[in-house]
């Protein structure tokens, strides 16, 4: 496309001088830029298409070089990036060294937080407002949070809204209501919001009485009370806005989120209203691209595709044929649910991401989507386990962190048989630091009672899921976002706290916890060709450890622990702790893991290479350990 306006927008200030027709052209150019991005890489797509007009309206009404703007979750940040001076770099998005697919303060002053988890926007923008009022009250900075209806049920959102009313802060929360998270929204709050969509005629009425709805105090004289009752009746019976009004927010809406002039009018209207305000905006996920409008779930973050000639269809680029770990775990869970009526699955708005659609379809009574409420999901699972079920909590590693206290209190402390399946454990490629599952080895192994496992390859998956479901206490299974390989060997049964010795090495051993097992085997084969005999041990368990096998490895030569998790407190640390407690010499133990820093976005293969967790890195680590071992032996002699 021949972009005419986007290249001229160095900052949102340029938008203010454009006519309505030109702003609509900017919207069209933004959508074209989004379509070009997903032609050669996976990217968040439908959510960005849905906020184009809202983003333009916000930047034409407010001055976010001074005012504050937080995009909740942040995956709908692409239009914002395009009109805040980053169009020349936009083709680099989600590439190593390029723009991040989420807000990033290192890129622009218009990005205030790196936001990749849902629900924190109201809290952070309230904190910004409270601090601005204390530090620079004369600047009268306005604060705006844009939050989706999928994120709205997160408990922290209502904690923040409750606090905002108590503080009486001037705060604008924009509810971007598209009836979707990644999948369709669920729950009682979703039904409340749905009532707004049954009263579209209220928009016209709203324009006529907008002065009333915004000027009336919550409490007033008798005449004002009568008018207030009219207001409450209109809102309560037509669209459920009373939920927010009763909380103490002034509710405005609903507004068509794709009517750019109307959006600007409403934003201007609420801009200077005192106290906390919620503006309810209806948008359509996938707006402006018919395939995404028709299937916003699939086009949330689609595989790369080419548009057909009529631009109303797509041809997806072919993907690899081998299954992903996510598919294998889902199949193992499905098989378990088929044979055991006690097994159920809970997920937190990630049915699509965790490939649970068939489970939801085949076992609707035993499938529970809690929405983006991970803490609730874990406590809910604890209750189910107490009553005799065998719940599986299937949540990404990075999102399970949000339920840390409930893993402790409602599961571990009670010693209940809840199985945690931690998808996306390790580095996740283009989603970057907000989504890497880097910390679960560390936080899960701190809890008493929990058995912590990781399959070394695809052959381990189903036996490990079945083993976990047979335990009488809690357990976790972590697995990465990648296609699953299988190491050819005579598979050894899963036994509690027992590693699988693939092959012993005379010079040293890789002790691998997780899906680097096939790469360790490949590295050992290359090393053998170079005259170094290195064995491979598939640890399988981080808690409890197979100390018998580990101590034998430590006493026979160098040991390289391998894990796709943070080096601080992870599997390698567990090995060092156990060896130290046993009084063993730990000088020839080397830990390969994610270092003590956040890992930038890029291709997963690039990240593993950078971290030394690919075959080349494993070979280099083994050669260095062998040289160190040789020096130690020579000095001893």
N, C-alpha and C positions, 0 to 999 in steps of 0.2 A: 504494500500500500504506500502511496505517496503521502506521508504525514505532513500536513501543512501547519498545524497549530501546536502539537505536542513539542516539536523541537524548539519552539519559541518560548516555552514556559520554563524559565529558569527558577521561578519560585511561584507560590500561589498568588503573589501580588499581581502577576500578569492576568490572572483570571478576572479580576475585578473590572478590568477595562473592556472585557469582551461582551458582545451582545448575547441575548438569549439564544439566537440561532448559532452563534459561534460556540457557545457553551455546549450545545447539543452536538456540534461537530466534534468538540473535544471528547465528549462521551463516546461517540462512535469510533474515534481514533484509539481511545483507551481499550475498547472492546477488541478492536483489530489487533492491537499489540498483545493482548492476552491470548488471542487465538494463535498468534505466531509463536509465542513461548511454548505452548503445549504441543507444537508440531514436532518437537525433537527431544522433549524431556517430560517426566511426570512433574506436575505442579498443581497447586491449589487453583482451581479454575472456576467452578460454578459460584462459589461464595464471593469471589472477586467480581464476577459479572453482575452480581446482584447489588453491589454497593456503589456502582459508578456514579449515579446521580447524587446519592447521599454524600459521597466524598466531595464532589464538586461543590455542592450546596454548602457544606460545612466550611470549605476553604474560601468561599466567596462572602460568607456572612461574618465569620470570625477571622481573627489575625493570629494564627498559631505560631507566629514567630515570637509572640508574647503570651497569648492564651495557651491553655493546656488541653491536649487531646490524647486520649488513650483508646486504642482499638483493642477490645477484649479478644483474647485468644491470638489474634494477630495474623491469621492466615489470609485475611481479606485485605491485606495491606498494599497490594500491588497498585491499585489506582492512586492511592496516597503517594506512593513512591514516584509514580509517573508525573505527578503535578507538584512535586517538591524538588525538582531539579535533577532527577535521576533517570530521565528518559535516555540520555546517551549511553548509560551503563545497563539499561534494562535487559538487554539480551544476555547479560552475564548472570542473571538471577538464578540462584540455586546451583551455580557452578563454583568449583573451588576457586577462591580468590575473588569471586564476584559478589553481587548483591545477595543479602540474605533473604530468604522467603518469608521472614517475619520482621517486625520493627527492629531497628538496630541503631542505637545512639551513635555508634562509631561511624555510621554512614551520613547521618543528618541530624541537625538540631531539632527537626520536626518529629523525630522518633525519641520518645522519652524513656521507654523501658523496652527490653527484649521480652516480648510477651508471646508465649507459646502454649501456656496452660490457661484454661478457661476460668472465669469468675473473679479475677483479682482487680479488674479495671475500676470498679466503683471505689474499692478500698484505696487504691493508689492515687486516683484522681482526687479523692477526698483528702488524702494526706498532702497532696500538692496544694490544694486550695487552703487547707489549714495553715500550712507553712507560708504560703504566699501572703496570707492575711497578716501573719506575724512579722515576716521579714520585709515585705514590700507592699504594705497596704495601699499606698498611694497609686500603685499601678493598676489596681482593680482588675487583676487577671481573672478571666473567666475559665471555668473548668468543665470539660465535656468528656464523658465516657460513652463509647458506642459498644453495646453488648447485644449479642444474639439471643433469641428466645431459647436456643438450645443450652446456652450457658446460664441463663437466668435462674434455673432451679438450684444451682450450686449454693450451698448454705452460706458461704462467705459473702455472697451478693447481698443477702438479706441482713447479715450482720452489719455490712457497710451501710446499707440504706437506713437501717435502724439508727446507726450512729450519726449519719448525716442529718436526720431529722432532729436528733437531740442537740447537735451542734448548730442547727439552723444555718447551715452553710448554703451559699448560692451555688448550686450544682445542677448541671444538666446531664441527665442520663437518657441516652437515645436507645430505645429498644428496637433493634433491627429484627423484625418479626417476619421470617420467611417460612415458618412452619417446619423448619429443618434444623438439625445439628449436622452431623455427617449423614445420619439416617433421619427419618421423620421423628419429631420430638414426641415425648411420651409424658404421661402423668397428669395429675389434677391441674397443675398450673397451665399445661398445654391446653386443657379443655377450657379453662378460664379465658385464655387468650383467643381461643377459637370463637368465643362469643362475639368478639369484636368484628370478626369477618362476616357475621350474619346481619350486620347493621350498617351496610355501606352507605345507606341514605343519610346516616348521621353526619357524614362529611359536609354536606351542604348546610345542614342545620348548624354544624359547628362553626362554619365561617360567619354565620349571621350572629351568633351569640358568643363569639370568641372573647369579646371584651368582658362578658359576664363570667365566663368560666375562669378567666385569669385574674380578674380584679376582686371577685368576692373573697372575703376572708373566710377561714374555716369556721370561725365563730363570730357572730355579730348580733345586731339588734333584731327585733322580731321580723321586720320587713325583709332584712337580709337573710334571716333564717328561712323564711318562706321561699325566697329565690334559691337559697342553698338546697332546699329540699327538691326543688325542680331540677336543679343541677344533678343532685344525687340520683334522682329517679331516672333521668336521661342516661347517665353513665352506668348506673347499676343494672338497669334492665336491658340496655341495648348492647353493652359491650364489656362489662366487667371491669371498667376502670376503677371502680370503688376499692378494689384490692390495694391499689397504690395510694388512693386518696385516704383511705383509713389508716394506712401506714404513716401518712404525713407528707407524701409527695403530691405536688399539684400535677394532675394527669392532663395531658393534651394529646388529642388524637382520636381515632387513628388517621394517619396521613398516607397518601399514596407516595411511596418511596421512589417512584420513577417519574413523577411529575415535578420536574426540576423547578419551575417557577413557584409552584405551591410549596415545595420543600423550603425554598429560600424565604418565602413569606412566613412560614411557621417558625423557622429558626430565628428570623428577625423578631418575631412576636415574643418568643420565649427568652430571647437573649438577655434581657434585663429584668426578668421576673425575679423577685426576691425569694429566697428559700429554695429547697430542692424541687426540681421539676423532672417529670418523666415524659418524654415525647415518644409516642408509639408510632412507629413507621412500618408500614407494610412493604416488603420487597419480595421479589421473586428470585430464588436461587437459580442461576443460569440464564438470567435475563439477557435477551439479545442474541442468543445462539440456540436455535431450535432443538438440537439434540440434547443440550444441557437443560433446557427448560422441561423437556419431556422426561429426562432421567437424571435429576440432580444428584442422586446418590452415586451413580456410576461416574458422573462428571465432577464430583467433589475434588478428586485428585486423580484424573484419568491417566492411563498409559498414553504415550505419545500417539498422535493420530494425524492423518491428513484429511482435509475437508474434501468432499466430493465436488464435482463440477457445479452442481446446483447450490452448494454450500448449505444444504439442509440435511446432509448426512455426513458420516465420517467413516474412514477406513483406519482401523487401529493397526499399528505396527505389530508384527509378530513378536511374541514373547518366548522365552525359553520353555522347553517342555517339562523339565523336572519340577516336582512340586516344591513349594516353599514350606519351611517349618510350620508356618501358620496353618497351611492346609493339612499337614500331617497331624498336628495336634487337634485340629477340629475333627478330623476323621476318627481319631482315637477317642475323643470325647463322645462323639456320636455313637460309636460302637459300645462304649460303656453304658450310655443312657439306654441303649436298646436292650441290654441284658439285665440292667439293675434299675429298678424303679425309684431307688433312693437318690440316684445321681441327678443333679440339676445344675444349671449354668446361670451365673449372674455376670452381666457385663455393664459397663458404664458408657452407654451411647456409642459403643464400638462394635455393633453387630457386623457391620460391613468390614471393618478393618481386621477383625478377628475371624472372619470367614465363618460366621455362625448362622448364616441364612438358612441352611438346611436343617440345623438343629431347631431354630425358631419355627420353621415350617412343620417339622415332623414331631416335635415335642413342645407345643405351645404352652402346655400347663406347667412345664418344668424349665421354661426359659424366662429369665427376668432381666429386663433392661431398666436400670434405675435412672437413666439419664446421666448427665455429667455430675455424678454424686458418688465419687469413689469411696469416701468415708462411710456413707450410708450403706453402700453395697457390701462392704466388709462386715460392718456390724449386723446387717441383715443376714449375711451368710452365717455369722455366729449363731444367730437365733435359729436358723434352719438346721444347723448341725446339732444344736442342743436338743432339738425336737426329733432327731433321728435321721435326717437327710444327709447326703454326702455332696455338699455344694462345691462347685468349682467356680472360683472367681477369676474370670478371664479378662485381664486388663493389661495394657502396656506397662512395661517396667517404669517408665518415667511418670506415668499417671498414678500408679499404685503408691508412689511416695506420698500422695495427698491423703492417704488413709493410715499413715504410720501409727498413730495412737490407737486406732481401732484394731490393727493387727496385734498390737501389744495387749490391749485391755480385753477385747471381746473374742479373741481367738487364741493367742499364745497363752495368756494367763489362765484361760479356761481349759486349755489343752483339748480343743475341739477339732474334729476331723474336717477341716476346710482345706481344699487344695487351691493354691494360687498358681495359675499359669501365666507367666510373665512374658508376653510377646514383646518384640522389638528390644530384647535385652542386648546391650552392646551398642556399637555405632550404627546409625540408621541412614547415613548418606545425606541427601540434600536437605532434610528437615533440620539438621544441625543441632546445636547445643541444647535447645529447649527439649529435644525429643530423644537424645541419646539415652539408652538405658544403662547408665554408667554406675549406678550406686546400689543396685539391689543386692549384689553379693555382700556388700558391707552392711546394709541396714537389715537384711533378712537374717544373717547369721548371728546377729546380736541377741535374738530372741530365744529364750529357753523353749524347749519342746518342738520347735519347728525343724523338720528335715528339709535340707536344701539340696536340690539336684539340678543337673544340666545334662541333656543328652549330648553325647559326643558326635553322633551322626543320626541319620534318619532311622536306622535300625533300632536305636535306643528309645524312640519316641513312644510308641504304643506300650511297650513293656513298662516304661517309666510312669506313664499315666495310670496304667492298671495297678502298678505297685503303690502309687500315691493314694489311690482310692481305697486300697486295702488297709491302709494305716489307721490306727485309732486316734491319731493326733494330727496336727497341722503339718502341711508340707508345701514346698514351692518348687516349680519347674521353670527354668528360664531358657529362652531360645531366641535366636537372632532373626532379623529381617533379611532373609536371604534364602536362596534355593537350598534344599537339603541334599547333601551328598551321603553316600553310604560307603563305608570302608569294607572291602571284601575280607571276611574272616569268619571263623566259627564263633557265632555270637554267644557271649556268656550271660547267664541270667542276671537280672537285677537283684542284688541282695543288699540289705540295709548296711550302709557305710562301707561297701566293698567296691574298690576300683577294679577296672578291667585292664589287665596287663596285655597289651597288644604284642609287645616284644621287649625283652630286657636288652639293655645296651651295656657293653663292657666299659665304654668311656664315660657315659653319662646317660641321662634320660630326660625327655620332655614329660612333664606331668601336666596334662591339659584338662581344664575344667570347661567343657562346652564345645562349641561347634568348630573350633580350630583343630580338632582331632584329625580330620582328613589332611589338613595342611601340615600337621606335625608328621604324619606318616610320609607325605611327599618330601618334606625336608629331610627326614631320616634317610630316605632312599638316596637323595642327592649327596648327603654327607657320607654315606657308605661308599659312594663312588670316589670320594675324596680321601678315603682311608680312615674315616672316623665312624666308630660304631656307637650310635645313639639309639636308645630304645624309646618307646612311646607307651605312656600309661594314660588311659582314659579314666580320669578320676571319678566321674559321675556324681560324686557327693562332695559337697563343701562342708556339710554338717549332717551327720558325724563324718569325720575324716577316717580314711583307711590308714591309720598310723602304722600298722604292720608293713604294708607295702611301701608307704612313703619313707619310713625309716630305713628300710632295706635299700631303697634307691639312693638316699642321702649318704649312706655308708659305703656305697659302691662306686661313686663318682660324682661328677657335677650334676645338678638338678636345675632345670629351667621350668618354672611354673608358668603356665600360659592361660590367660583368661581375657575375655573381652569385657572388662569391668575396671573400675578405678583401682589403681595400685594401693590406695590407702584403705587398709582394713579389709581387703578382698580375700580371695582364695589363697593367693601367695602369702599374704600375711598370716592366714590361718596355719599354713604349713610351717612358716617360721616360728610362730608361737608354740606349736606342738613340738617342733624340734628343740627349741630352746628349753621348754619344760622338761624334755627328756634328757637334756644335757648333751645334745649332739653338736658337732661342729657345723655351723651354718654358713661358713665363709664361701662355700662353693654353690650356694643356692642363689639363683638369679630370678627375679620376678619380671615377667613380661606382661604388661597390662596397660590400661589407659593411664597416662601420667596425671599429675596433680594440676590439671588445667582443663578448661573447657575446649572441646574440639570443634573447629569450624566446620561448616557445611561443605559438601563436595560429594563425589561418588564414594560409595562404601569401599570400593577397592583402593581408592586413593587414600582414604582415611586409614585403612589397615596397613597400607604400605608406609604411611607417615609414622604410624605407631610401632612399626616393626613386628606386626602381627600377621604378615603374609609369609609365604614360603621363603622369600629372599631374606626377610627379617629374622625368621627362625633359624635359617642356616647361618647367618652372620652371628647371631647370639650364641649358637652352639660352638662355632669356631673360636669366638672370643672366650667362652667359658673353658674350652679345651686348652687354649693357650694359657689361661690363668691357672688351670689345674696343673699343667706341666711345669709352670714356674714355681708353684707351691711345692710340688714334689721334688724339684731340683734343689730348692733352698733347704728342704728338710734333709736332703742327703748331704 
